[in-house]
Structure formats: C-alpha cells, structure tokens
Amino acid sequence: ADPDFVVKAQQGRHEEINTCIACNQACLDHAFVGKTAACLVNPRACHETELNPRLLPEEQRLDIGVVGAGPAGCGFAIYAAQMGHKVTLFDAASAVGGQFHMAKRIPGKEEFHEALRYFRAQLDKHGVDVRLETSISHEDMIRLEKDKWIVATGVNPRNPDIPGLDHPKVLSYIDVLRHNAHIGKKVAVIGAGGIGFDVSEFLLYHDGQERRADDVNMSEFWEEWGVDPNNQDRGGLAIQKDKAPLRKIVLLQRKSGKLGAGLGKTTGWIHRTALTKSGAVEMLGGVTYDRVDEEGNLHITLKDGTKRVLEVDNIVVCAGQTVKNDLEVAAKDTPIEGKVYAVGGAFEAGELDAKKAIDMAARFALNIHQDVSPG
C-alpha cells in the first residue's frame, strides 16, 4: 500500500501513510489467478513505470473541476494535482470518501477509516481545493468555465422489477448503511454479491458502535475463529466461541449455484463462513421474486417450482447499481460538450469495485492533458 511507510513513520508523517485495508482484491486475488499484482488503495504498486506522476510544463496544466469526492474522485484529484493541474473537488456530502463511509461500518472493514484519513491528508498536501456540502449542477459547470470536468458521482442502487417493491418495509442498502434505517429482527436480503454479503454481516453483528481498526477486540477475534495465541491447545486451535447474531436473515439471489461465487478468491470463503456459522442465515439461490404483498412479505418461487412466502420485518435490496452520470449526459449539445468525462462508477456500474474506480481515475489523471478518454 505504501512503499515509503518506514520513511514516513521515521519522519513523523503518520497522516501521510497509505494504510493497507486488508482487502486482498488487487494483490493476492490477482496473484492466485496469474494476474499482475496491484493495490486497491495504491494503483502504482507493481505499475510504477506506467503510473508515474510528474510535474507538467505550465502551458499543459489545466483548471479541472471534479464532481464527487468518493474513491474515484479523490483518486483523480490527488494524481491530477501532482501533475500540476489546478483541481477543485466538489461534493454535496460533509466529508470526502463517498461509499467508503458505508464500507467502514461493516464488521471486519474498520481499516477503511484509514483510507479516508489518507485521502484527506493527500488532498491537503497537494493543494486540492475541496468544497464540501456543495452541489454542482449542469448550469454551474458552464458558469465556472473549467478547462475540463470529471464526473465521479458514483452509482445509484438498482431496483429490480418486483411488484410491490415500493412498500415501506423495503429498503436499499444505502438506507441501512448510510441512513441508519430501523431494521427488524427478520430480514430478507435481495442480492448475494459483495454488497449483499456485507449488508448481511452488518445486520448480524453491528451493535450500533462505530469502531476504527484500533478499537477491534483481538481476544474476541481469536475466540470467534478458534485461535489459541498462546499455543496451549494442540496446533494452536481452540474451541470457537461464536458471537450471538442480532437477526435472522434470508439471503437470496436469482442465479443458481453457490451464493457469493463472485466474492474475492482469497476472502470469499471468510464471508461465506461468517454467515454460515452464525446459524442465522438461510441462503437461497435460483429464486424468482414474485411480489411484495400488502404486509411487506416477500413471495418467491424456488428453483424446484415451490412457492414460498418470507414473512419478514424488512426487505433490503442489494441488487447491483446503475451509473449516476446525469451531468455527463446533460453536457451533450452544450458549450461544455467534449470537456466532461465520467470515471469510476459513473463510467461503468457493477459490483462496488473501488479497485477499478481508483485505478481508472489515476490513469486518466496522468493523461488528461492529452486527447484521451477514460476507460
């Protein structure tokens, strides 16, 4: 994550250390399938000759506006500023980081706090003009007369076509992770990708306390996974003491086959095991979503044709995303056409893939002074 970790620590520049968030997405997951390793929070890792920021001559430097301070927006702004561009970063929220603020709440992902700290430190170090609680419209983009605009506004949750999905008991993952919606004890989760698994773990074990990496109780971790740190038990293996789940969950997906098949190669088993050993999660694949009835219950058809009604307190939809690129679309046939580019989730939506978003943003930032497009 940071080749200069030791030097920065020695010099007391702790806020500038790019901390590993233990995701494995671009390092071990790449290595085990024969791909060149990289790093989600540091796209330069193993790509140093490709991604090498350098100060451009004065005549090549641009005045760039970036809308959206999530991982892609921050990544672009930091790299572009290192190239000498004048960068103004806008976001309607009160803090930079975008969907990382939801990720940091998932049990086991507390290190995302450190990525947010690093973003803030780098934006400040490289002189990015950060304007929070500031919404930008298409009209604003024309009025501000920037040389180029980056749309890094991310994604919108995708709503599948299920009759009755507008019932008050139906929530999106954003309602749960960002807006702290009240959730009952029995929950159906629609969608078993990375978001569905994260939301399920959150609903099972998040106790309302916001924790950073330093707040995690190591003794509880040893007990949960059956590790004897003192090697008093044979092989260092102790009896597991599982945490008590807070809810009962039914995790659903339309596709047949193993749920979570698309999770990380080296970490997917951990997420599947965490849900399975809780004893509180039923996983169903190959289902058809028939409707949500007047009581807020979910009617489904199993892959063998059996009809079933899930009597739940809430339904949480984690069924993917769509691009949030309204500002890019609005720029067509206007004075700023050809000056507006989408990156990250606003360019291509799918599973929440910060690795791809940050890498795309960094590569485009290093070449935006040329006649190129992202992607």
Solvent accessible surface area in square Angstrom, and as a share of the most:
residue,aa,sasa,rsa
1,A,42,0.32
2,D,21,0.11
3,P,118,0.74
4,D,73,0.38
5,F,104,0.43
6,V,114,0.66
7,V,70,0.40
8,K,18,0.08
9,A,41,0.32
10,Q,153,0.68
11,Q,110,0.49
12,G,44,0.43
13,R,79,0.29
14,H,110,0.49
15,E,106,0.47
16,E,32,0.14
17,I,13,0.07
18,N,7,0.04
19,T,35,0.20
20,C,82,0.49
21,I,9,0.04
22,A,64,0.49
23,C,26,0.15
24,N,34,0.17
25,Q,65,0.29
26,A,1,0.01
27,C,54,0.32
28,L,81,0.40
29,D,17,0.09
30,H,22,0.10
31,A,59,0.46
32,F,127,0.53
33,V,83,0.48
34,G,74,0.71
35,K,115,0.49
36,T,86,0.50
37,A,30,0.23
38,A,18,0.14
39,C,24,0.14
40,L,6,0.03
41,V,13,0.07
42,N,19,0.10
43,P,6,0.04
44,R,70,0.25
45,A,21,0.16
46,C,79,0.47
47,H,32,0.14
48,E,83,0.37
49,T,136,0.79
50,E,102,0.46
51,L,3,0.01
52,N,84,0.43
53,P,30,0.19
54,R,113,0.41
55,L,120,0.60
56,L,7,0.04
57,P,67,0.42
58,E,124,0.56
59,E,143,0.64
60,Q,77,0.34
61,R,78,0.28
62,L,36,0.18
63,D,38,0.20
64,I,0,0.00
65,G,0,0.00
66,V,0,0.00
67,V,12,0.07
68,G,7,0.07
69,A,0,0.00
70,G,11,0.11
71,P,18,0.11
72,A,9,0.07
73,G,0,0.00
74,C,0,0.00
75,G,3,0.03
76,F,0,0.00
77,A,0,0.00
78,I,11,0.06
79,Y,22,0.09
80,A,0,0.00
81,A,15,0.11
82,Q,55,0.25
83,M,0,0.00
84,G,19,0.18
85,H,9,0.04
86,K,133,0.56
87,V,5,0.03
88,T,2,0.01
89,L,0,0.00
90,F,4,0.02
91,D,24,0.12
92,A,66,0.51
93,A,51,0.40
94,S,81,0.52
95,A,37,0.29
96,V,6,0.03
97,G,0,0.00
98,G,26,0.25
99,Q,36,0.16
100,F,7,0.03
101,H,48,0.21
102,M,5,0.02
103,A,21,0.16
104,K,41,0.17
105,R,32,0.12
106,I,3,0.01
107,P,32,0.20
108,G,61,0.59
109,K,46,0.20
110,E,21,0.09
111,E,46,0.21
112,F,14,0.06
113,H,20,0.09
114,E,36,0.16
115,A,1,0.01
116,L,3,0.01
117,R,23,0.08
118,Y,35,0.13
119,F,9,0.04
120,R,109,0.40
121,A,20,0.16
122,Q,10,0.05
123,L,4,0.02
124,D,119,0.62
125,K,106,0.45
126,H,52,0.23
127,G,61,0.59
128,V,13,0.07
129,D,59,0.31
130,V,51,0.29
131,R,111,0.40
132,L,61,0.30
133,E,129,0.58
134,T,44,0.26
135,S,86,0.56
136,I,23,0.12
137,S,45,0.29
138,H,31,0.14
139,E,116,0.52
140,D,31,0.16
141,M,0,0.00
142,I,59,0.30
143,R,153,0.56
144,L,52,0.26
145,E,145,0.65
146,K,22,0.09
147,D,63,0.33
148,K,35,0.15
149,W,0,0.00
150,I,0,0.00
151,V,0,0.00
152,A,8,0.06
153,T,40,0.23
154,G,21,0.20
155,V,16,0.09
156,N,56,0.29
157,P,36,0.23
158,R,94,0.34
159,N,111,0.57
160,P,5,0.03
161,D,138,0.71
162,I,7,0.04
163,P,84,0.53
164,G,30,0.29
165,L,27,0.14
166,D,133,0.69
167,H,38,0.17
168,P,116,0.73
169,K,69,0.29
170,V,21,0.12
171,L,29,0.14
172,S,22,0.14
173,Y,1,0.00
174,I,25,0.13
175,D,43,0.22
176,V,3,0.02
177,L,10,0.05
178,R,110,0.40
179,H,114,0.51
180,N,99,0.51
181,A,32,0.25
182,H,163,0.73
183,I,12,0.06
184,G,13,0.13
185,K,133,0.56
186,K,94,0.40
187,V,1,0.01
188,A,0,0.00
189,V,0,0.00
190,I,2,0.01
191,G,12,0.12
192,A,7,0.06
193,G,24,0.23
194,G,27,0.26
195,I,11,0.06
196,G,0,0.00
197,F,1,0.01
198,D,23,0.12
199,V,0,0.00
200,S,0,0.00
201,E,15,0.07
202,F,18,0.08
203,L,1,0.01
204,L,0,0.00
205,Y,34,0.13
206,H,25,0.11
207,D,77,0.40
208,G,55,0.53
209,Q,111,0.49
210,E,95,0.43
211,R,94,0.34
212,R,99,0.36
213,A,32,0.25
214,D,143,0.74
215,D,78,0.40
216,V,65,0.38
217,N,76,0.39
218,M,113,0.50
219,S,67,0.43
220,E,93,0.42
221,F,90,0.38
222,W,76,0.27
223,E,78,0.35
224,E,24,0.11
225,W,57,0.20
226,G,3,0.03
227,V,53,0.30
228,D,15,0.08
229,P,72,0.46
230,N,107,0.55
231,N,115,0.59
232,Q,156,0.69
233,D,66,0.34
234,R,232,0.85
235,G,71,0.68
236,G,10,0.09
237,L,128,0.64
238,A,39,0.30
239,I,151,0.76
240,Q,88,0.39
241,K,130,0.55
242,D,71,0.37
243,K,78,0.33
244,A,83,0.64
245,P,50,0.31
246,L,69,0.35
247,R,50,0.18
248,K,123,0.52
249,I,3,0.01
250,V,20,0.11
251,L,0,0.00
252,L,0,0.00
253,Q,16,0.07
254,R,114,0.42
255,K,151,0.64
256,S,79,0.51
257,G,50,0.48
258,K,125,0.53
259,L,13,0.06
260,G,2,0.02
261,A,74,0.57
262,G,82,0.79
263,L,29,0.14
264,G,25,0.24
265,K,125,0.53
266,T,26,0.15
267,T,22,0.13
268,G,0,0.00
269,W,138,0.48
270,I,61,0.31
271,H,39,0.17
272,R,54,0.20
273,T,47,0.27
274,A,7,0.06
275,L,0,0.00
276,T,92,0.53
277,K,47,0.20
278,S,14,0.09
279,G,61,0.59
280,A,6,0.05
281,V,24,0.14
282,E,68,0.30
283,M,57,0.25
284,L,30,0.15
285,G,16,0.15
286,G,12,0.11
287,V,4,0.02
288,T,73,0.43
289,Y,15,0.06
290,D,43,0.22
291,R,102,0.37
292,V,9,0.05
293,D,19,0.10
294,E,144,0.65
295,E,114,0.51
296,G,0,0.00
297,N,23,0.12
298,L,0,0.00
299,H,32,0.14
300,I,1,0.00
301,T,23,0.13
302,L,39,0.19
303,K,147,0.62
304,D,112,0.58
305,G,47,0.46
306,T,68,0.39
307,K,146,0.62
308,R,80,0.29
309,V,69,0.40
310,L,7,0.04
311,E,118,0.53
312,V,11,0.06
313,D,52,0.27
314,N,15,0.08
315,I,0,0.00
316,V,0,0.00
317,V,6,0.03
318,C,6,0.03
319,A,18,0.14
320,G,17,0.16
321,Q,14,0.06
322,T,61,0.35
323,V,54,0.31
324,K,83,0.35
325,N,35,0.18
326,D,99,0.51
327,L,25,0.12
328,E,52,0.23
329,V,81,0.47
330,A,42,0.33
331,A,4,0.03
332,K,125,0.53
333,D,132,0.68
334,T,36,0.21
335,P,106,0.67
336,I,10,0.05
337,E,93,0.42
338,G,59,0.56
339,K,83,0.35
340,V,15,0.08
341,Y,31,0.12
342,A,2,0.01
343,V,0,0.00
344,G,6,0.06
345,G,19,0.18
346,A,1,0.01
347,F,85,0.35
348,E,94,0.42
349,A,30,0.24
350,G,38,0.37
351,E,97,0.43
352,L,76,0.38
353,D,57,0.29
354,A,17,0.14
355,K,50,0.21
356,K,92,0.39
357,A,13,0.10
358,I,5,0.03
359,D,41,0.21
360,M,19,0.08
361,A,0,0.00
362,A,0,0.00
363,R,79,0.29
364,F,7,0.03
365,A,0,0.00
366,L,5,0.03
367,N,53,0.27
368,I,0,0.00
369,H,35,0.16
370,Q,83,0.37
371,D,151,0.78
372,V,56,0.32
373,S,82,0.53
374,P,20,0.13
375,G,87,0.84
